């Protein structure tokens, strides 16, 4: 925790190799795994994901509204 200018700042740290890898189940995905590094339990309004794509793997095109 850092206190600066009367504000409290808390830093979150996690080792990615300690986060569970899950298969990406989206239609069109092949040989891809996902790790939720920051999820709704930690960041209520944002997320951080790590995708691991094996040789020959891919995800489908997508967009965000």
N, C-alpha and C positions, 0 to 999 in steps of 0.2 A: 504494500500500500504506500502511495506517495501523497503527501499533503503539500499542495502548491497553491498559493494565493487564496487560501481558505477553502479550496476544493479538494475532495478526496478522489484519487485516481487508483483504480484497482486493475492490475494486469492479470490476464488469464494466460496460463501456459499449459501445454499438453504435448506429449511426445506422440507423433503420428504413428510410430510403430507399435504403440500400445492401444491403438483404436481399432476396433473390429472392422475387418473388410467384409463387405456384403456384395453379392452379385447385383448388377444393374439389371432389373427385370423389365425395363421398358421395351416395347416392341421395336425391333430393329437394332437393338444393342447386341454386340457379340464380343465375348472375351473382355469384359470390362467389370471392374469392381469399384465400389465407392466407399469412402470413409467420411463420416460426419464428424468433422473436427470441432465445429461449433454448431450446436443444434438449438432447438427451442428451449431446452433446459438452461442454457447459458445465455444465448442471445435471443431475446423475445422478438426482435424485429429484423434479424438477419441470420445468415447461416454461412458456414465455410465448409466446403467439401473438397475432398481430394479424390481424383479419379485415377485409377491404375489401369492402363490399357495394355493388354498383352499383345505380342506380335500378331498382326492380322486382325486385331480387334478394332471396333469402332462403335460410335453412338449415332443415332439418327439426328438429323437436323431438327432444331426446336427453337422456339422463341418465348419471350416473356411478355405478357400483356402489360 
